Amino acid sequence: METVTVTLQNEHARRLLEELQALGALTILPAATATPRPPVTFNAISVSTKGFKFNREEANER
């Protein structure tokens, strides 16, 4: 079993999901019972450029 969150763009999509629920293919739960995911945090990285030589002419050729 897999839990997904879906944003419905129109009433046709809602009817389609309700038909799938009637067939037993899925279960629709109210949004209040859905558990929100914690926000994703990203940590910064650092790349050492010590000893890096930039050749402007070579870069302009590309």
Buried (B, 14 or more C-beta within 10 A) or exposed (E): EEEEEEEEEEEEEEEEBEEEEEEEEBEEEEEEEEEEEEEEEEEEEEEEEEEEEEEEEEEEEE
